[in-house]
Amino acid sequence: MIRKTLLAIAAAALFSGAAFASNCPNIMAEIDAALPTTTVSADVKKTVMDLRKQGEDEHKAGKHAESVATLGQAKTMLGLN
Protein backbone atom coordinates (compact mmCIF):
# COMPACT_ATOMS: atom_id res chain seq x y z
CA MET A 1 0.00 0.00 0.00
CA ILE A 2 2.77 2.46 0.94
CA ARG A 3 4.70 1.50 -2.18
CA LYS A 4 1.71 2.28 -4.42
CA THR A 5 1.25 5.63 -2.70
CA LEU A 6 4.90 6.55 -3.17
CA LEU A 7 4.76 5.52 -6.83
CA ALA A 8 1.65 7.65 -7.35
CA ILE A 9 3.34 10.66 -5.73
CA ALA A 10 6.45 10.18 -7.87
CA ALA A 11 4.38 9.92 -11.04
CA ALA A 12 2.42 13.05 -10.17
CA ALA A 13 5.64 14.98 -9.56
CA LEU A 14 7.08 13.77 -12.86
CA PHE A 15 4.01 14.77 -14.88
CA SER A 16 3.60 18.15 -13.19
CA GLY A 17 7.21 19.00 -14.07
CA ALA A 18 6.51 18.15 -17.70
CA ALA A 19 3.44 20.39 -17.67
CA PHE A 20 5.48 23.32 -16.35
CA ALA A 21 8.22 22.66 -18.88
CA SER A 22 5.88 22.72 -21.85
CA ASN A 23 4.08 25.84 -20.63
CA CYS A 24 7.15 28.10 -20.33
CA PRO A 25 7.55 28.63 -24.10
CA ASN A 26 3.84 29.45 -24.41
CA ILE A 27 4.11 32.12 -21.73
CA MET A 28 7.24 33.57 -23.35
CA ALA A 29 5.38 33.74 -26.67
CA GLU A 30 2.49 35.62 -25.00
CA ILE A 31 4.92 38.16 -23.57
CA ASP A 32 6.73 38.52 -26.90
CA ALA A 33 3.44 39.12 -28.72
CA ALA A 34 2.28 41.74 -26.20
CA LEU A 35 5.50 43.75 -25.93
CA PRO A 36 5.29 45.59 -29.28
CA THR A 37 1.73 46.79 -28.67
CA THR A 38 1.90 47.55 -24.96
CA THR A 39 1.34 51.04 -23.57
CA VAL A 40 3.39 50.62 -20.39
CA SER A 41 6.27 52.95 -19.55
CA ALA A 42 9.79 52.32 -20.78
CA ASP A 43 10.87 51.38 -17.24
CA VAL A 44 8.13 48.77 -16.92
CA LYS A 45 8.92 47.44 -20.40
CA LYS A 46 12.61 47.08 -19.42
CA THR A 47 11.65 45.20 -16.24
CA VAL A 48 9.33 42.93 -18.24
CA MET A 49 12.11 42.15 -20.72
CA ASP A 50 14.49 41.40 -17.84
CA LEU A 51 11.93 39.08 -16.21
CA ARG A 52 11.28 37.39 -19.55
CA LYS A 53 15.02 36.73 -19.98
CA GLN A 54 15.28 35.43 -16.41
CA GLY A 55 12.30 33.14 -17.01
CA GLU A 56 13.88 31.79 -20.19
CA ASP A 57 17.16 31.14 -18.36
CA GLU A 58 15.29 29.34 -15.57
CA HIS A 59 13.44 27.25 -18.16
CA LYS A 60 16.71 26.27 -19.86
CA ALA A 61 18.16 25.33 -16.44
CA GLY A 62 15.22 23.01 -15.78
CA LYS A 63 13.72 25.25 -13.07
CA HIS A 64 10.26 25.24 -14.61
CA ALA A 65 8.21 26.20 -11.56
CA GLU A 66 10.47 29.20 -11.00
CA SER A 67 10.27 30.05 -14.71
CA VAL A 68 6.47 30.01 -14.68
CA ALA A 69 6.44 32.26 -11.60
CA THR A 70 8.93 34.74 -13.10
CA LEU A 71 7.12 34.85 -16.42
CA GLY A 72 3.85 35.30 -14.54
CA GLN A 73 5.23 38.45 -12.96
CA ALA A 74 6.08 39.77 -16.41
CA LYS A 75 2.58 38.98 -17.67
CA THR A 76 1.04 40.77 -14.71
CA MET A 77 3.12 43.87 -15.39
CA LEU A 78 1.84 43.85 -18.96
CA GLY A 79 -1.76 43.41 -17.78
CA LEU A 80 -2.10 39.95 -19.34
CA ASN A 81 -3.31 38.15 -16.20
PyMOL Python script that loads the backbone (N, CA, C, O; Angstrom):
from pymol import cmd

cmd.read_pdbstr("""\
ATOM      1  N   MET A   1       0.824  -1.190   0.000  1.00  0.00           N
ATOM      2  CA  MET A   1       0.000   0.000   0.000  1.00  0.00           C
ATOM      3  C   MET A   1       0.876   1.265   0.000  1.00  0.00           C
ATOM      4  O   MET A   1       0.633   2.189  -0.776  1.00  0.00           O
ATOM      5  N   ILE A   2       1.883   1.300   0.864  1.00  0.00           N
ATOM      6  CA  ILE A   2       2.770   2.456   0.939  1.00  0.00           C
ATOM      7  C   ILE A   2       3.542   2.597  -0.365  1.00  0.00           C
ATOM      8  O   ILE A   2       3.769   3.707  -0.847  1.00  0.00           O
ATOM      9  N   ARG A   3       3.942   1.468  -0.928  1.00  0.00           N
ATOM     10  CA  ARG A   3       4.698   1.502  -2.177  1.00  0.00           C
ATOM     11  C   ARG A   3       3.861   2.116  -3.300  1.00  0.00           C
ATOM     12  O   ARG A   3       4.363   2.932  -4.073  1.00  0.00           O
ATOM     13  N   LYS A   4       2.602   1.731  -3.391  1.00  0.00           N
ATOM     14  CA  LYS A   4       1.711   2.283  -4.423  1.00  0.00           C
ATOM     15  C   LYS A   4       1.526   3.788  -4.224  1.00  0.00           C
ATOM     16  O   LYS A   4       1.496   4.544  -5.195  1.00  0.00           O
ATOM     17  N   THR A   5       1.406   4.212  -3.003  1.00  0.00           N
ATOM     18  CA  THR A   5       1.247   5.631  -2.701  1.00  0.00           C
ATOM     19  C   THR A   5       2.486   6.411  -3.119  1.00  0.00           C
ATOM     20  O   THR A   5       2.382   7.471  -3.737  1.00  0.00           O
ATOM     21  N   LEU A   6       3.653   5.884  -2.781  1.00  0.00           N
ATOM     22  CA  LEU A   6       4.896   6.548  -3.165  1.00  0.00           C
ATOM     23  C   LEU A   6       5.059   6.600  -4.679  1.00  0.00           C
ATOM     24  O   LEU A   6       5.516   7.609  -5.217  1.00  0.00           O
ATOM     25  N   LEU A   7       4.691   5.522  -5.371  1.00  0.00           N
ATOM     26  CA  LEU A   7       4.759   5.518  -6.831  1.00  0.00           C
ATOM     27  C   LEU A   7       3.798   6.545  -7.428  1.00  0.00           C
ATOM     28  O   LEU A   7       4.137   7.212  -8.406  1.00  0.00           O
ATOM     29  N   ALA A   8       2.623   6.675  -6.861  1.00  0.00           N
ATOM     30  CA  ALA A   8       1.653   7.655  -7.349  1.00  0.00           C
ATOM     31  C   ALA A   8       2.165   9.078  -7.146  1.00  0.00           C
ATOM     32  O   ALA A   8       2.003   9.929  -8.021  1.00  0.00           O
ATOM     33  N   ILE A   9       2.778   9.335  -6.004  1.00  0.00           N
ATOM     34  CA  ILE A   9       3.342  10.662  -5.733  1.00  0.00           C
ATOM     35  C   ILE A   9       4.478  10.963  -6.705  1.00  0.00           C
ATOM     36  O   ILE A   9       4.567  12.070  -7.234  1.00  0.00           O
ATOM     37  N   ALA A  10       5.330   9.996  -6.936  1.00  0.00           N
ATOM     38  CA  ALA A  10       6.450  10.183  -7.866  1.00  0.00           C
ATOM     39  C   ALA A  10       5.948  10.448  -9.280  1.00  0.00           C
ATOM     40  O   ALA A  10       6.486  11.307  -9.978  1.00  0.00           O
ATOM     41  N   ALA A  11       4.936   9.727  -9.702  1.00  0.00           N
ATOM     42  CA  ALA A  11       4.376   9.923 -11.042  1.00  0.00           C
ATOM     43  C   ALA A  11       3.749  11.308 -11.166  1.00  0.00           C
ATOM     44  O   ALA A  11       3.915  11.981 -12.183  1.00  0.00           O
ATOM     45  N   ALA A  12       3.037  11.728 -10.139  1.00  0.00           N
ATOM     46  CA  ALA A  12       2.424  13.055 -10.166  1.00  0.00           C
ATOM     47  C   ALA A  12       3.482  14.149 -10.255  1.00  0.00           C
ATOM     48  O   ALA A  12       3.312  15.121 -10.991  1.00  0.00           O
ATOM     49  N   ALA A  13       4.557  13.996  -9.519  1.00  0.00           N
ATOM     50  CA  ALA A  13       5.643  14.983  -9.563  1.00  0.00           C
ATOM     51  C   ALA A  13       6.285  15.016 -10.941  1.00  0.00           C
ATOM     52  O   ALA A  13       6.604  16.087 -11.456  1.00  0.00           O
ATOM     53  N   LEU A  14       6.472  13.856 -11.534  1.00  0.00           N
ATOM     54  CA  LEU A  14       7.076  13.774 -12.862  1.00  0.00           C
ATOM     55  C   LEU A  14       6.197  14.463 -13.903  1.00  0.00           C
ATOM     56  O   LEU A  14       6.695  15.240 -14.717  1.00  0.00           O
ATOM     57  N   PHE A  15       4.909  14.186 -13.881  1.00  0.00           N
ATOM     58  CA  PHE A  15       4.015  14.769 -14.880  1.00  0.00           C
ATOM     59  C   PHE A  15       3.791  16.252 -14.663  1.00  0.00           C
ATOM     60  O   PHE A  15       3.621  16.988 -15.636  1.00  0.00           O
ATOM     61  N   SER A  16       3.785  16.718 -13.424  1.00  0.00           N
ATOM     62  CA  SER A  16       3.604  18.149 -13.192  1.00  0.00           C
ATOM     63  C   SER A  16       4.820  18.923 -13.673  1.00  0.00           C
ATOM     64  O   SER A  16       4.677  20.045 -14.160  1.00  0.00           O
ATOM     65  N   GLY A  17       6.009  18.357 -13.549  1.00  0.00           N
ATOM     66  CA  GLY A  17       7.214  18.998 -14.072  1.00  0.00           C
ATOM     67  C   GLY A  17       7.159  19.130 -15.573  1.00  0.00           C
ATOM     68  O   GLY A  17       7.575  20.148 -16.126  1.00  0.00           O
ATOM     69  N   ALA A  18       6.649  18.112 -16.239  1.00  0.00           N
ATOM     70  CA  ALA A  18       6.512  18.154 -17.698  1.00  0.00           C
ATOM     71  C   ALA A  18       5.498  19.209 -18.119  1.00  0.00           C
ATOM     72  O   ALA A  18       5.678  19.869 -19.143  1.00  0.00           O
ATOM     73  N   ALA A  19       4.441  19.372 -17.342  1.00  0.00           N
ATOM     74  CA  ALA A  19       3.440  20.393 -17.667  1.00  0.00           C
ATOM     75  C   ALA A  19       4.036  21.783 -17.554  1.00  0.00           C
ATOM     76  O   ALA A  19       3.800  22.630 -18.415  1.00  0.00           O
ATOM     77  N   PHE A  20       4.811  22.028 -16.497  1.00  0.00           N
ATOM     78  CA  PHE A  20       5.479  23.320 -16.350  1.00  0.00           C
ATOM     79  C   PHE A  20       6.447  23.555 -17.499  1.00  0.00           C
ATOM     80  O   PHE A  20       6.511  24.653 -18.052  1.00  0.00           O
ATOM     81  N   ALA A  21       7.194  22.530 -17.853  1.00  0.00           N
ATOM     82  CA  ALA A  21       8.223  22.661 -18.885  1.00  0.00           C
ATOM     83  C   ALA A  21       7.612  23.033 -20.220  1.00  0.00           C
ATOM     84  O   ALA A  21       8.164  23.860 -20.947  1.00  0.00           O
ATOM     85  N   SER A  22       6.481  22.436 -20.552  1.00  0.00           N
ATOM     86  CA  SER A  22       5.884  22.723 -21.849  1.00  0.00           C
ATOM     87  C   SER A  22       5.141  24.052 -21.861  1.00  0.00           C
ATOM     88  O   SER A  22       4.861  24.589 -22.933  1.00  0.00           O
ATOM     89  N   ASN A  23       4.821  24.586 -20.699  1.00  0.00           N
ATOM     90  CA  ASN A  23       4.079  25.838 -20.634  1.00  0.00           C
ATOM     91  C   ASN A  23       4.986  27.064 -20.723  1.00  0.00           C
ATOM     92  O   ASN A  23       4.534  28.121 -21.164  1.00  0.00           O
ATOM     93  N   CYS A  24       6.238  26.955 -20.320  1.00  0.00           N
ATOM     94  CA  CYS A  24       7.150  28.098 -20.333  1.00  0.00           C
ATOM     95  C   CYS A  24       7.244  28.757 -21.708  1.00  0.00           C
ATOM     96  O   CYS A  24       7.117  29.978 -21.801  1.00  0.00           O
ATOM     97  N   PRO A  25       7.465  27.988 -22.785  1.00  0.00           N
ATOM     98  CA  PRO A  25       7.549  28.626 -24.100  1.00  0.00           C
ATOM     99  C   PRO A  25       6.257  29.335 -24.514  1.00  0.00           C
ATOM    100  O   PRO A  25       6.303  30.357 -25.200  1.00  0.00           O
ATOM    101  N   ASN A  26       5.117  28.802 -24.104  1.00  0.00           N
ATOM    102  CA  ASN A  26       3.839  29.450 -24.414  1.00  0.00           C
ATOM    103  C   ASN A  26       3.732  30.805 -23.722  1.00  0.00           C
ATOM    104  O   ASN A  26       3.266  31.778 -24.317  1.00  0.00           O
ATOM    105  N   ILE A  27       4.161  30.865 -22.475  1.00  0.00           N
ATOM    106  CA  ILE A  27       4.106  32.119 -21.730  1.00  0.00           C
ATOM    107  C   ILE A  27       5.075  33.130 -22.335  1.00  0.00           C
ATOM    108  O   ILE A  27       4.745  34.309 -22.463  1.00  0.00           O
ATOM    109  N   MET A  28       6.275  32.670 -22.709  1.00  0.00           N
ATOM    110  CA  MET A  28       7.243  33.569 -23.345  1.00  0.00           C
ATOM    111  C   MET A  28       6.675  34.123 -24.648  1.00  0.00           C
ATOM    112  O   MET A  28       6.872  35.297 -24.962  1.00  0.00           O
ATOM    113  N   ALA A  29       5.978  33.291 -25.402  1.00  0.00           N
ATOM    114  CA  ALA A  29       5.376  33.736 -26.666  1.00  0.00           C
ATOM    115  C   ALA A  29       4.293  34.790 -26.414  1.00  0.00           C
ATOM    116  O   ALA A  29       4.175  35.749 -27.177  1.00  0.00           O
ATOM    117  N   GLU A  30       3.505  34.618 -25.353  1.00  0.00           N
ATOM    118  CA  GLU A  30       2.487  35.615 -24.996  1.00  0.00           C
ATOM    119  C   GLU A  30       3.128  36.964 -24.701  1.00  0.00           C
ATOM    120  O   GLU A  30       2.653  38.004 -25.156  1.00  0.00           O
ATOM    121  N   ILE A  31       4.207  36.932 -23.935  1.00  0.00           N
ATOM    122  CA  ILE A  31       4.921  38.160 -23.575  1.00  0.00           C
ATOM    123  C   ILE A  31       5.498  38.806 -24.827  1.00  0.00           C
ATOM    124  O   ILE A  31       5.371  40.015 -25.023  1.00  0.00           O
ATOM    125  N   ASP A  32       6.132  38.001 -25.674  1.00  0.00           N
ATOM    126  CA  ASP A  32       6.732  38.521 -26.904  1.00  0.00           C
ATOM    127  C   ASP A  32       5.687  39.170 -27.809  1.00  0.00           C
ATOM    128  O   ASP A  32       5.954  40.194 -28.437  1.00  0.00           O
ATOM    129  N   ALA A  33       4.503  38.575 -27.874  1.00  0.00           N
ATOM    130  CA  ALA A  33       3.438  39.118 -28.718  1.00  0.00           C
ATOM    131  C   ALA A  33       2.885  40.428 -28.160  1.00  0.00           C
ATOM    132  O   ALA A  33       2.490  41.309 -28.922  1.00  0.00           O
ATOM    133  N   ALA A  34       2.857  40.558 -26.835  1.00  0.00           N
ATOM    134  CA  ALA A  34       2.276  41.740 -26.205  1.00  0.00           C
ATOM    135  C   ALA A  34       3.238  42.921 -26.154  1.00  0.00           C
ATOM    136  O   ALA A  34       2.797  44.070 -26.166  1.00  0.00           O
ATOM    137  N   LEU A  35       4.526  42.666 -26.097  1.00  0.00           N
ATOM    138  CA  LEU A  35       5.503  43.752 -25.927  1.00  0.00           C
ATOM    139  C   LEU A  35       5.414  44.851 -26.997  1.00  0.00           C
ATOM    140  O   LEU A  35       5.448  46.028 -26.640  1.00  0.00           O
ATOM    141  N   PRO A  36       5.303  44.523 -28.282  1.00  0.00           N
ATOM    142  CA  PRO A  36       5.288  45.592 -29.284  1.00  0.00           C
ATOM    143  C   PRO A  36       4.063  46.505 -29.215  1.00  0.00           C
ATOM    144  O   PRO A  36       4.122  47.654 -29.652  1.00  0.00           O
ATOM    145  N   THR A  37       2.970  46.007 -28.677  1.00  0.00           N
ATOM    146  CA  THR A  37       1.732  46.793 -28.673  1.00  0.00           C
ATOM    147  C   THR A  37       1.366  47.348 -27.297  1.00  0.00           C
ATOM    148  O   THR A  37       0.315  47.969 -27.137  1.00  0.00           O
ATOM    149  N   THR A  38       2.214  47.128 -26.324  1.00  0.00           N
ATOM    150  CA  THR A  38       1.898  47.547 -24.960  1.00  0.00           C
ATOM    151  C   THR A  38       2.029  49.058 -24.792  1.00  0.00           C
ATOM    152  O   THR A  38       2.781  49.711 -25.515  1.00  0.00           O
ATOM    153  N   THR A  39       1.294  49.599 -23.839  1.00  0.00           N
ATOM    154  CA  THR A  39       1.342  51.041 -23.566  1.00  0.00           C
ATOM    155  C   THR A  39       1.985  51.341 -22.222  1.00  0.00           C
ATOM    156  O   THR A  39       1.803  52.431 -21.680  1.00  0.00           O
ATOM    157  N   VAL A  40       2.730  50.396 -21.681  1.00  0.00           N
ATOM    158  CA  VAL A  40       3.388  50.618 -20.390  1.00  0.00           C
ATOM    159  C   VAL A  40       4.606  51.513 -20.588  1.00  0.00           C
ATOM    160  O   VAL A  40       5.078  51.698 -21.709  1.00  0.00           O
ATOM    161  N   SER A  41       5.102  52.060 -19.496  1.00  0.00           N
ATOM    162  CA  SER A  41       6.266  52.945 -19.551  1.00  0.00           C
ATOM    163  C   SER A  41       7.519  52.179 -19.971  1.00  0.00           C
ATOM    164  O   SER A  41       7.557  50.949 -19.932  1.00  0.00           O
ATOM    165  N   ALA A  42       8.526  52.923 -20.368  1.00  0.00           N
ATOM    166  CA  ALA A  42       9.794  52.318 -20.782  1.00  0.00           C
ATOM    167  C   ALA A  42      10.437  51.553 -19.630  1.00  0.00           C
ATOM    168  O   ALA A  42      11.047  50.506 -19.844  1.00  0.00           O
ATOM    169  N   ASP A  43      10.302  52.073 -18.406  1.00  0.00           N
ATOM    170  CA  ASP A  43      10.872  51.380 -17.235  1.00  0.00           C
ATOM    171  C   ASP A  43      10.193  50.038 -17.008  1.00  0.00           C
ATOM    172  O   ASP A  43      10.860  49.038 -16.745  1.00  0.00           O
ATOM    173  N   VAL A  44       8.873  50.014 -17.107  1.00  0.00           N
ATOM    174  CA  VAL A  44       8.129  48.768 -16.924  1.00  0.00           C
ATOM    175  C   VAL A  44       8.484  47.789 -18.042  1.00  0.00           C
ATOM    176  O   VAL A  44       8.679  46.599 -17.795  1.00  0.00           O
ATOM    177  N   LYS A  45       8.567  48.295 -19.266  1.00  0.00           N
ATOM    178  CA  LYS A  45       8.923  47.443 -20.400  1.00  0.00           C
ATOM    179  C   LYS A  45      10.304  46.811 -20.194  1.00  0.00           C
ATOM    180  O   LYS A  45      10.498  45.632 -20.493  1.00  0.00           O
ATOM    181  N   LYS A  46      11.255  47.587 -19.688  1.00  0.00           N
ATOM    182  CA  LYS A  46      12.607  47.084 -19.419  1.00  0.00           C
ATOM    183  C   LYS A  46      12.553  45.978 -18.360  1.00  0.00           C
ATOM    184  O   LYS A  46      13.198  44.940 -18.508  1.00  0.00           O
ATOM    185  N   THR A  47      11.783  46.205 -17.296  1.00  0.00           N
ATOM    186  CA  THR A  47      11.647  45.202 -16.242  1.00  0.00           C
ATOM    187  C   THR A  47      11.011  43.928 -16.793  1.00  0.00           C
ATOM    188  O   THR A  47      11.442  42.823 -16.466  1.00  0.00           O
ATOM    189  N   VAL A  48       9.987  44.085 -17.628  1.00  0.00           N
ATOM    190  CA  VAL A  48       9.326  42.926 -18.236  1.00  0.00           C
ATOM    191  C   VAL A  48      10.316  42.139 -19.088  1.00  0.00           C
ATOM    192  O   VAL A  48      10.344  40.910 -19.023  1.00  0.00           O
ATOM    193  N   MET A  49      11.119  42.825 -19.878  1.00  0.00           N
ATOM    194  CA  MET A  49      12.107  42.149 -20.715  1.00  0.00           C
ATOM    195  C   MET A  49      13.151  41.431 -19.871  1.00  0.00           C
ATOM    196  O   MET A  49      13.597  40.340 -20.224  1.00  0.00           O
ATOM    197  N   ASP A  50      13.542  42.047 -18.752  1.00  0.00           N
ATOM    198  CA  ASP A  50      14.486  41.399 -17.839  1.00  0.00           C
ATOM    199  C   ASP A  50      13.874  40.139 -17.219  1.00  0.00           C
ATOM    200  O   ASP A  50      14.532  39.102 -17.133  1.00  0.00           O
ATOM    201  N   LEU A  51      12.614  40.233 -16.790  1.00  0.00           N
ATOM    202  CA  LEU A  51      11.928  39.078 -16.211  1.00  0.00           C
ATOM    203  C   LEU A  51      11.747  37.973 -17.251  1.00  0.00           C
ATOM    204  O   LEU A  51      11.875  36.789 -16.940  1.00  0.00           O
ATOM    205  N   ARG A  52      11.451  38.368 -18.475  1.00  0.00           N
ATOM    206  CA  ARG A  52      11.278  37.387 -19.547  1.00  0.00           C
ATOM    207  C   ARG A  52      12.591  36.636 -19.788  1.00  0.00           C
ATOM    208  O   ARG A  52      12.584  35.417 -19.959  1.00  0.00           O
ATOM    209  N   LYS A  53      13.700  37.349 -19.801  1.00  0.00           N
ATOM    210  CA  LYS A  53      15.023  36.734 -19.982  1.00  0.00           C
ATOM    211  C   LYS A  53      15.337  35.802 -18.810  1.00  0.00           C
ATOM    212  O   LYS A  53      15.830  34.691 -19.006  1.00  0.00           O
ATOM    213  N   GLN A  54      15.047  36.265 -17.594  1.00  0.00           N
ATOM    214  CA  GLN A  54      15.282  35.434 -16.407  1.00  0.00           C
ATOM    215  C   GLN A  54      14.441  34.163 -16.477  1.00  0.00           C
ATOM    216  O   GLN A  54      14.927  33.075 -16.170  1.00  0.00           O
ATOM    217  N   GLY A  55      13.179  34.304 -16.881  1.00  0.00           N
ATOM    218  CA  GLY A  55      12.305  33.136 -17.012  1.00  0.00           C
ATOM    219  C   GLY A  55      12.801  32.153 -18.050  1.00  0.00           C
ATOM    220  O   GLY A  55      12.715  30.941 -17.853  1.00  0.00           O
ATOM    221  N   GLU A  56      13.323  32.670 -19.161  1.00  0.00           N
ATOM    222  CA  GLU A  56      13.882  31.793 -20.193  1.00  0.00           C
ATOM    223  C   GLU A  56      15.109  31.055 -19.664  1.00  0.00           C
ATOM    224  O   GLU A  56      15.276  29.860 -19.908  1.00  0.00           O
ATOM    225  N   ASP A  57      15.961  31.773 -18.944  1.00  0.00           N
ATOM    226  CA  ASP A  57      17.155  31.145 -18.360  1.00  0.00           C
ATOM    227  C   ASP A  57      16.767  30.056 -17.362  1.00  0.00           C
ATOM    228  O   ASP A  57      17.371  28.983 -17.342  1.00  0.00           O
ATOM    229  N   GLU A  58      15.756  30.335 -16.534  1.00  0.00           N
ATOM    230  CA  GLU A  58      15.291  29.336 -15.571  1.00  0.00           C
ATOM    231  C   GLU A  58      14.737  28.111 -16.299  1.00  0.00           C
ATOM    232  O   GLU A  58      14.985  26.976 -15.891  1.00  0.00           O
ATOM    233  N   HIS A  59      13.992  28.342 -17.370  1.00  0.00           N
ATOM    234  CA  HIS A  59      13.441  27.248 -18.164  1.00  0.00           C
ATOM    235  C   HIS A  59      14.568  26.373 -18.713  1.00  0.00           C
ATOM    236  O   HIS A  59      14.514  25.147 -18.614  1.00  0.00           O
ATOM    237  N   LYS A  60      15.587  27.008 -19.291  1.00  0.00           N
ATOM    238  CA  LYS A  60      16.712  26.265 -19.858  1.00  0.00           C
ATOM    239  C   LYS A  60      17.477  25.486 -18.791  1.00  0.00           C
ATOM    240  O   LYS A  60      18.062  24.442 -19.079  1.00  0.00           O
ATOM    241  N   ALA A  61      17.472  25.999 -17.550  1.00  0.00           N
ATOM    242  CA  ALA A  61      18.157  25.328 -16.443  1.00  0.00           C
ATOM    243  C   ALA A  61      17.304  24.227 -15.814  1.00  0.00           C
ATOM    244  O   ALA A  61      17.747  23.554 -14.884  1.00  0.00           O
ATOM    245  N   GLY A  62      16.089  24.043 -16.317  1.00  0.00           N
ATOM    246  CA  GLY A  62      15.216  23.007 -15.781  1.00  0.00           C
ATOM    247  C   GLY A  62      14.428  23.431 -14.555  1.00  0.00           C
ATOM    248  O   GLY A  62      13.805  22.596 -13.900  1.00  0.00           O
ATOM    249  N   LYS A  63      14.448  24.717 -14.238  1.00  0.00           N
ATOM    250  CA  LYS A  63      13.722  25.245 -13.075  1.00  0.00           C
ATOM    251  C   LYS A  63      12.367  25.774 -13.557  1.00  0.00           C
ATOM    252  O   LYS A  63      12.137  26.983 -13.589  1.00  0.00           O
ATOM    253  N   HIS A  64      11.487  24.861 -13.928  1.00  0.00           N
ATOM    254  CA  HIS A  64      10.262  25.244 -14.609  1.00  0.00           C
ATOM    255  C   HIS A  64       9.245  25.936 -13.708  1.00  0.00           C
ATOM    256  O   HIS A  64       8.557  26.854 -14.156  1.00  0.00           O
ATOM    257  N   ALA A  65       9.137  25.521 -12.460  1.00  0.00           N
ATOM    258  CA  ALA A  65       8.209  26.198 -11.556  1.00  0.00           C
ATOM    259  C   ALA A  65       8.647  27.642 -11.340  1.00  0.00           C
ATOM    260  O   ALA A  65       7.821  28.555 -11.328  1.00  0.00           O
ATOM    261  N   GLU A  66       9.949  27.841 -11.171  1.00  0.00           N
ATOM    262  CA  GLU A  66      10.473  29.200 -11.001  1.00  0.00           C
ATOM    263  C   GLU A  66      10.268  30.015 -12.276  1.00  0.00           C
ATOM    264  O   GLU A  66       9.941  31.200 -12.214  1.00  0.00           O
ATOM    265  N   SER A  67      10.460  29.378 -13.428  1.00  0.00           N
ATOM    266  CA  SER A  67      10.274  30.053 -14.706  1.00  0.00           C
ATOM    267  C   SER A  67       8.836  30.520 -14.871  1.00  0.00           C
ATOM    268  O   SER A  67       8.595  31.659 -15.272  1.00  0.00           O
ATOM    269  N   VAL A  68       7.888  29.657 -14.568  1.00  0.00           N
ATOM    270  CA  VAL A  68       6.472  30.015 -14.684  1.00  0.00           C
ATOM    271  C   VAL A  68       6.145  31.180 -13.753  1.00  0.00           C
ATOM    272  O   VAL A  68       5.400  32.083 -14.133  1.00  0.00           O
ATOM    273  N   ALA A  69       6.692  31.169 -12.543  1.00  0.00           N
ATOM    274  CA  ALA A  69       6.443  32.264 -11.596  1.00  0.00           C
ATOM    275  C   ALA A  69       7.041  33.575 -12.099  1.00  0.00           C
ATOM    276  O   ALA A  69       6.389  34.617 -12.036  1.00  0.00           O
ATOM    277  N   THR A  70       8.260  33.531 -12.592  1.00  0.00           N
ATOM    278  CA  THR A  70       8.931  34.736 -13.096  1.00  0.00           C
ATOM    279  C   THR A  70       8.194  35.289 -14.301  1.00  0.00           C
ATOM    280  O   THR A  70       7.949  36.492 -14.390  1.00  0.00           O
ATOM    281  N   LEU A  71       7.841  34.411 -15.228  1.00  0.00           N
ATOM    282  CA  LEU A  71       7.124  34.848 -16.422  1.00  0.00           C
ATOM    283  C   LEU A  71       5.724  35.366 -16.061  1.00  0.00           C
ATOM    284  O   LEU A  71       5.190  36.251 -16.729  1.00  0.00           O
ATOM    285  N   GLY A  72       5.150  34.813 -15.015  1.00  0.00           N
ATOM    286  CA  GLY A  72       3.845  35.302 -14.540  1.00  0.00           C
ATOM    287  C   GLY A  72       3.926  36.726 -14.045  1.00  0.00           C
ATOM    288  O   GLY A  72       3.002  37.514 -14.247  1.00  0.00           O
ATOM    289  N   GLN A  73       5.038  37.065 -13.390  1.00  0.00           N
ATOM    290  CA  GLN A  73       5.235  38.454 -12.956  1.00  0.00           C
ATOM    291  C   GLN A  73       5.289  39.391 -14.163  1.00  0.00           C
ATOM    292  O   GLN A  73       4.710  40.478 -14.147  1.00  0.00           O
ATOM    293  N   ALA A  74       5.990  38.953 -15.205  1.00  0.00           N
ATOM    294  CA  ALA A  74       6.083  39.767 -16.413  1.00  0.00           C
ATOM    295  C   ALA A  74       4.723  39.960 -17.045  1.00  0.00           C
ATOM    296  O   ALA A  74       4.387  41.063 -17.475  1.00  0.00           O
ATOM    297  N   LYS A  75       3.929  38.887 -17.107  1.00  0.00           N
ATOM    298  CA  LYS A  75       2.584  38.981 -17.673  1.00  0.00           C
ATOM    299  C   LYS A  75       1.714  39.949 -16.866  1.00  0.00           C
ATOM    300  O   LYS A  75       0.961  40.739 -17.434  1.00  0.00           O
ATOM    301  N   THR A  76       1.824  39.879 -15.558  1.00  0.00           N
ATOM    302  CA  THR A  76       1.039  40.768 -14.706  1.00  0.00           C
ATOM    303  C   THR A  76       1.402  42.230 -14.970  1.00  0.00           C
ATOM    304  O   THR A  76       0.529  43.095 -15.030  1.00  0.00           O
ATOM    305  N   MET A  77       2.685  42.491 -15.124  1.00  0.00           N
ATOM    306  CA  MET A  77       3.118  43.867 -15.385  1.00  0.00           C
ATOM    307  C   MET A  77       2.600  44.375 -16.727  1.00  0.00           C
ATOM    308  O   MET A  77       2.410  45.578 -16.907  1.00  0.00           O
ATOM    309  N   LEU A  78       2.374  43.465 -17.664  1.00  0.00           N
ATOM    310  CA  LEU A  78       1.838  43.848 -18.961  1.00  0.00           C
ATOM    311  C   LEU A  78       0.306  43.867 -18.973  1.00  0.00           C
ATOM    312  O   LEU A  78      -0.305  44.255 -19.969  1.00  0.00           O
ATOM    313  N   GLY A  79      -0.305  43.449 -17.869  1.00  0.00           N
ATOM    314  CA  GLY A  79      -1.756  43.409 -17.782  1.00  0.00           C
ATOM    315  C   GLY A  79      -2.369  42.220 -18.491  1.00  0.00           C
ATOM    316  O   GLY A  79      -3.523  42.284 -18.914  1.00  0.00           O
ATOM    317  N   LEU A  80      -1.623  41.138 -18.629  1.00  0.00           N
ATOM    318  CA  LEU A  80      -2.098  39.953 -19.340  1.00  0.00           C
ATOM    319  C   LEU A  80      -2.781  38.952 -18.427  1.00  0.00           C
ATOM    320  O   LEU A  80      -3.415  38.019 -18.919  1.00  0.00           O
ATOM    321  N   ASN A  81      -2.676  39.110 -17.131  1.00  0.00           N
ATOM    322  CA  ASN A  81      -3.305  38.152 -16.201  1.00  0.00           C
ATOM    323  C   ASN A  81      -4.679  38.576 -15.843  1.00  0.00           C
ATOM    324  O   ASN A  81      -5.355  37.894 -15.074  1.00  0.00           O
TER     325      ASN A  81
END
""", "prot")
cmd.dss("prot")
cmd.show_as("cartoon", "prot")
cmd.util.cbc("prot")
cmd.orient("prot")
